[in-house]
Amino acid sequence: MKKFFLDAVIKPGLAIAFVLGFGLPWVFVGFQTVVLQGRRDWDGKATFIVSREHFFGLVKAEQVIHKC
């Protein structure tokens, strides 16, 4: 019974956990949307806004870059 439980439940469960754990970084890097917006003021200063969304909008990050 112990060998059956080990072969039927534990080993497949560990294999699934390993595959999902290994694939998670690839999903995070792979499924992302990046939007770049830029504008220039009349005095020549440029502003860029980089917006990133991961996991179809669940994780959002925004970075504002000012250039003189």
Secondary structure, DSSP 8 states (H G I E B T S, - for coil): -HHHHIIIIIHHHHHHHHHHHHHHHHHHHHSEEEEEEEEE-TTS-EEEEEEEEEGGGTEEEEEEEEE-
